[in-house]
Amino acid sequence: MKKDGFLPSILWPMNWPIQASTKMTTQLITNASRENNVKLQAMKITANSMTRLISIDKVR
């Protein structure tokens, strides 16, 4: 790394709030996508169950 007398941007106090908000936003997006994944899986299971019930009713 070139030593030109400047601090890396992460060490500059003016960047701290920006980095904190970016990290929080990333965590929120990650948590939301995980929650949506769980809901999607539940919907797939429900759809499969309903398809089976409809098929059984048609056979009767």
N, CA, C and O atoms as a MOPAC input file, in Angstrom:
PM7 MOZYME 1SCF
protein

 N      0.83400 1    -1.17400 1     0.00000 1
 C      0.00000 1     0.00000 1     0.00000 1
 C      0.88600 1     1.24800 1     0.00000 1
 O      1.86600 1     1.34100 1     0.73900 1
 N      0.52000 1     2.17300 1    -0.82700 1
 C      1.30100 1     3.40200 1    -0.95000 1
 C      1.08800 1     4.28600 1     0.28600 1
 O     -0.04800 1     4.53300 1     0.69200 1
 N      2.17900 1     4.75200 1     0.86900 1
 C      2.08500 1     5.63300 1     2.03500 1
 C      2.19600 1     7.07300 1     1.55500 1
 O      3.29600 1     7.59500 1     1.37300 1
 N      1.05000 1     7.70700 1     1.35400 1
 C      1.06500 1     9.08500 1     0.86800 1
 C      0.56900 1    10.07900 1     1.92200 1
 O      0.27100 1    11.22800 1     1.59600 1
 N      0.47900 1     9.64400 1     3.17700 1
 C      0.09800 1    10.55000 1     4.25200 1
 C     -1.39300 1    10.63800 1     4.51300 1
 O     -1.82000 1    11.39300 1     5.38700 1
 N     -2.20300 1     9.87300 1     3.76600 1
 C     -3.64900 1     9.90300 1     3.97400 1
 C     -4.09000 1     8.67500 1     4.76100 1
 O     -3.51700 1     7.59400 1     4.62500 1
 N     -5.11500 1     8.85800 1     5.58200 1
 C     -5.69200 1     7.72500 1     6.30300 1
 C     -6.62500 1     6.96000 1     5.37200 1
 O     -7.25700 1     7.56000 1     4.50300 1
 N     -6.71700 1     5.66000 1     5.54100 1
 C     -7.73700 1     4.92400 1     4.78400 1
 C     -9.12200 1     5.47700 1     5.12300 1
 O     -9.35000 1     5.92400 1     6.24700 1
 N    -10.02800 1     5.45000 1     4.17800 1
 C    -11.33100 1     6.09700 1     4.36800 1
 C    -12.09700 1     5.55300 1     5.57000 1
 O    -12.86800 1     6.29000 1     6.18300 1
 N    -11.90400 1     4.27500 1     5.92400 1
 C    -12.65000 1     3.70000 1     7.04600 1
 C    -12.23100 1     4.33500 1     8.37200 1
 O    -12.99900 1     4.32700 1     9.33500 1
 N    -11.02700 1     4.88000 1     8.42400 1
 C    -10.55000 1     5.49600 1     9.65700 1
 C    -10.95000 1     6.96600 1     9.76900 1
 O    -10.76200 1     7.58100 1    10.81800 1
 N    -11.49100 1     7.52200 1     8.71300 1
 C    -11.85500 1     8.92700 1     8.73300 1
 C    -13.21000 1     9.08100 1     9.42000 1
 O    -14.19500 1     8.52800 1     8.93200 1
 N    -13.29800 1     9.81500 1    10.53700 1
 C    -14.54400 1     9.90200 1    11.31800 1
 C    -15.76100 1    10.34700 1    10.52100 1
 O    -16.87900 1     9.95000 1    10.84700 1
 N    -15.57700 1    11.15500 1     9.49300 1
 C    -16.72100 1    11.62300 1     8.70600 1
 C    -17.42000 1    10.46900 1     7.99200 1
 O    -18.59000 1    10.59500 1     7.63100 1
 N    -16.73600 1     9.35600 1     7.78000 1
 C    -17.32900 1     8.22300 1     7.07300 1
 C    -18.07100 1     7.26400 1     8.00400 1
 O    -18.79600 1     6.39300 1     7.52200 1
 N    -17.91600 1     7.39600 1     9.29400 1
 C    -18.53200 1     6.44600 1    10.22300 1
 C    -20.05700 1     6.37600 1    10.09300 1
 O    -20.59500 1     5.27300 1     9.99400 1
 N    -20.77900 1     7.50900 1    10.08800 1
 C    -22.23700 1     7.41100 1     9.97000 1
 C    -22.67300 1     6.77100 1     8.65100 1
 O    -23.65100 1     6.02400 1     8.61400 1
 N    -21.95100 1     7.06200 1     7.57800 1
 C    -22.29300 1     6.48700 1     6.27400 1
 C    -22.12900 1     4.97300 1     6.31100 1
 O    -23.00300 1     4.23900 1     5.84900 1
 N    -21.01300 1     4.50400 1     6.86000 1
 C    -20.76600 1     3.06900 1     6.91900 1
 C    -21.76500 1     2.38000 1     7.83300 1
 O    -22.20400 1     1.27000 1     7.53500 1
 N    -22.13600 1     3.01700 1     8.94600 1
 C    -23.09300 1     2.42100 1     9.87300 1
 C    -24.45400 1     2.27500 1     9.21200 1
 O    -25.09000 1     1.22900 1     9.34000 1
 N    -24.91100 1     3.30500 1     8.50600 1
 C    -26.22900 1     3.21900 1     7.87100 1
 C    -26.22500 1     2.20700 1     6.73800 1
 O    -27.22200 1     1.51700 1     6.52600 1
 N    -25.13100 1     2.10500 1     6.01300 1
 C    -25.03600 1     1.12100 1     4.93100 1
 C    -25.09200 1    -0.29200 1     5.49500 1
 O    -25.76500 1    -1.16000 1     4.93900 1
 N    -24.38700 1    -0.52200 1     6.59700 1
 C    -24.38700 1    -1.84800 1     7.21400 1
 C    -25.78700 1    -2.20400 1     7.70200 1
 O    -26.23700 1    -3.33400 1     7.51400 1
 N    -26.48300 1    -1.25300 1     8.32700 1
 C    -27.83300 1    -1.49400 1     8.83200 1
 C    -28.78300 1    -1.79600 1     7.68000 1
 O    -29.61000 1    -2.70300 1     7.77700 1
 N    -28.66800 1    -1.04300 1     6.59100 1
 C    -29.51300 1    -1.27200 1     5.41900 1
 C    -29.27500 1    -2.66600 1     4.86200 1
 O    -30.22700 1    -3.36200 1     4.50900 1
 N    -28.02900 1    -3.07500 1     4.78100 1
 C    -27.69300 1    -4.41100 1     4.28700 1
 C    -28.31100 1    -5.48100 1     5.18000 1
 O    -28.84700 1    -6.46900 1     4.67800 1
 N    -28.24400 1    -5.29600 1     6.49700 1
 C    -28.83000 1    -6.27000 1     7.42100 1
 C    -30.34000 1    -6.33100 1     7.25600 1
 O    -30.91800 1    -7.41700 1     7.27300 1
 N    -30.98900 1    -5.17900 1     7.09600 1
 C    -32.43700 1    -5.15700 1     6.92400 1
 C    -32.84900 1    -5.87700 1     5.64800 1
 O    -33.81400 1    -6.64200 1     5.64500 1
 N    -32.12000 1    -5.63400 1     4.56600 1
 C    -32.43200 1    -6.28900 1     3.29300 1
 C    -32.23000 1    -7.79100 1     3.41300 1
 O    -33.04800 1    -8.57100 1     2.92500 1
 N    -31.14100 1    -8.20200 1     4.06500 1
 C    -30.86500 1    -9.62700 1     4.24400 1
 C    -31.96200 1   -10.29000 1     5.06200 1
 O    -32.44200 1   -11.36500 1     4.69900 1
 N    -32.36400 1    -9.66200 1     6.15900 1
 C    -33.41800 1   -10.22300 1     7.00400 1
 C    -34.74300 1   -10.30200 1     6.25800 1
 O    -35.46700 1   -11.28900 1     6.38900 1
 N    -35.06700 1    -9.28200 1     5.48400 1
 C    -36.31500 1    -9.27300 1     4.72600 1
 C    -36.31500 1   -10.37600 1     3.67900 1
 O    -37.33200 1   -11.04100 1     3.48500 1
 N    -35.19000 1   -10.58000 1     3.00200 1
 C    -35.14900 1   -11.61800 1     1.97400 1
 C    -35.24300 1   -13.00600 1     2.60000 1
 O    -35.84700 1   -13.90500 1     2.01400 1
 N    -34.65500 1   -13.19400 1     3.78300 1
 C    -34.79200 1   -14.48300 1     4.47100 1
 C    -36.24500 1   -14.73600 1     4.84800 1
 O    -36.75400 1   -15.84500 1     4.68400 1
 N    -36.91000 1   -13.69900 1     5.35600 1
 C    -38.31200 1   -13.83800 1     5.75400 1
 C    -39.17800 1   -14.15000 1     4.54200 1
 O    -40.07200 1   -14.99300 1     4.61700 1
 N    -38.91700 1   -13.47600 1     3.42700 1
 C    -39.67400 1   -13.73500 1     2.20600 1
 C    -39.42900 1   -15.14600 1     1.69800 1
 O    -40.34300 1   -15.78300 1     1.17500 1
 N    -38.20300 1   -15.64500 1     1.84500 1
 C    -37.89100 1   -17.01200 1     1.44000 1
 C    -38.72000 1   -18.01300 1     2.23000 1
 O    -39.25300 1   -18.96900 1     1.66800 1
 N    -38.82700 1   -17.78900 1     3.53500 1
 C    -39.61200 1   -18.68100 1     4.38800 1
 C    -41.07400 1   -18.65400 1     3.95900 1
 O    -41.71800 1   -19.69900 1     3.86600 1
 N    -41.59700 1   -17.45400 1     3.69700 1
 C    -42.99400 1   -17.33100 1     3.26400 1
 C    -43.20900 1   -18.02600 1     1.92300 1
 O    -44.22800 1   -18.68700 1     1.72000 1
 N    -42.25200 1   -17.87900 1     1.00800 1
 C    -42.36800 1   -18.51000 1    -0.30200 1
 C    -42.38900 1   -20.02800 1    -0.17100 1
 O    -43.18300 1   -20.69900 1    -0.83000 1
 N    -41.52100 1   -20.57100 1     0.67700 1
 C    -41.49500 1   -22.01600 1     0.89400 1
 C    -42.82100 1   -22.49400 1     1.47800 1
 O    -43.33500 1   -23.54000 1     1.08100 1
 N    -43.37600 1   -21.73200 1     2.41800 1
 C    -44.66300 1   -22.09300 1     3.01600 1
 C    -45.76700 1   -22.07100 1     1.96500 1
 O    -46.64900 1   -22.92900 1     1.97100 1
 N    -45.72100 1   -21.08600 1     1.05900 1
 C    -46.72200 1   -21.01300 1    -0.00200 1
 C    -46.61100 1   -22.20500 1    -0.94800 1
 O    -47.62500 1   -22.73900 1    -1.39700 1
 N    -45.38500 1   -22.62100 1    -1.25100 1
 C    -45.19400 1   -23.77800 1    -2.13200 1
 C    -45.75900 1   -25.03600 1    -1.49300 1
 O    -46.42400 1   -25.83100 1    -2.15900 1
 N    -45.49700 1   -25.21800 1    -0.20400 1
 C    -46.00500 1   -26.39400 1     0.50800 1
 C    -47.52600 1   -26.37600 1     0.51800 1
 O    -48.16300 1   -27.40300 1     0.28200 1
 N    -48.11400 1   -25.20800 1     0.79000 1
 C    -49.57200 1   -25.07700 1     0.81000 1
 C    -50.15300 1   -25.37300 1    -0.56500 1
 O    -51.16200 1   -26.07000 1    -0.67200 1
 N    -49.53400 1   -24.85300 1    -1.61300 1
 C    -50.02100 1   -25.08600 1    -2.97400 1
 C    -49.96500 1   -26.56900 1    -3.31800 1
 O    -50.89200 1   -27.09400 1    -3.93400 1
 N    -48.88700 1   -27.25000 1    -2.92800 1
 C    -48.78200 1   -28.68900 1    -3.17700 1
 C    -49.87500 1   -29.44800 1    -2.44600 1
 O    -50.48000 1   -30.36300 1    -3.00500 1
 N    -50.13000 1   -29.07600 1    -1.20800 1
 C    -51.16400 1   -29.75200 1    -0.42200 1
 C    -52.53400 1   -29.54800 1    -1.04600 1
 O    -53.33000 1   -30.48400 1    -1.12000 1
 N    -52.81300 1   -28.32900 1    -1.49700 1
 C    -54.11400 1   -28.04200 1    -2.10500 1
 C    -54.28200 1   -28.81500 1    -3.40600 1
 O    -55.37200 1   -29.30900 1    -3.69500 1
 N    -53.22400 1   -28.92400 1    -4.18700 1
 C    -53.28900 1   -29.67300 1    -5.44100 1
 C    -53.61900 1   -31.13300 1    -5.16200 1
 O    -54.42100 1   -31.73700 1    -5.87300 1
 N    -53.00700 1   -31.69700 1    -4.13400 1
 C    -53.28900 1   -33.09100 1    -3.77200 1
 C    -54.73400 1   -33.26300 1    -3.33100 1
 O    -55.38400 1   -34.23700 1    -3.71100 1
 N    -55.24700 1   -32.32800 1    -2.53200 1
 C    -56.63200 1   -32.42200 1    -2.07000 1
 C    -57.60300 1   -32.32700 1    -3.23500 1
 O    -58.58900 1   -33.06300 1    -3.28200 1
 N    -57.33900 1   -31.44000 1    -4.16600 1
 C    -58.20800 1   -31.29800 1    -5.34000 1
 C    -58.17400 1   -32.57800 1    -6.16200 1
 O    -59.21200 1   -33.02300 1    -6.65300 1
 N    -56.99800 1   -33.17500 1    -6.32000 1
 C    -56.87200 1   -34.42200 1    -7.08200 1
 C    -57.65300 1   -35.54200 1    -6.41200 1
 O    -58.31700 1   -36.32400 1    -7.09200 1
 N    -57.58300 1   -35.63000 1    -5.09700 1
 C    -58.30900 1   -36.67800 1    -4.35900 1
 C    -59.80600 1   -36.48800 1    -4.53200 1
 O    -60.52800 1   -37.46500 1    -4.73300 1
 N    -60.29100 1   -35.24600 1    -4.45800 1
 C    -61.71900 1   -34.98400 1    -4.63400 1
 C    -62.18400 1   -35.36100 1    -6.03500 1
 O    -63.30200 1   -35.85000 1    -6.19400 1
 N    -61.36300 1   -35.15000 1    -7.04400 1
 C    -61.74100 1   -35.49400 1    -8.41700 1
 C    -61.84800 1   -37.00100 1    -8.59400 1
 O    -62.68700 1   -37.47700 1    -9.35800 1
 N    -61.00600 1   -37.75400 1    -7.89400 1
 C    -61.01900 1   -39.21200 1    -8.00100 1
 C    -62.29100 1   -39.77100 1    -7.37900 1
 O    -62.84900 1   -40.74900 1    -7.87800 1
 N    -62.74800 1   -39.16300 1    -6.30400 1
 C    -63.96600 1   -39.64100 1    -5.61900 1
 C    -65.12100 1   -39.39100 1    -6.48700 1
 O    -66.25100 1   -39.71100 1    -6.11900 1

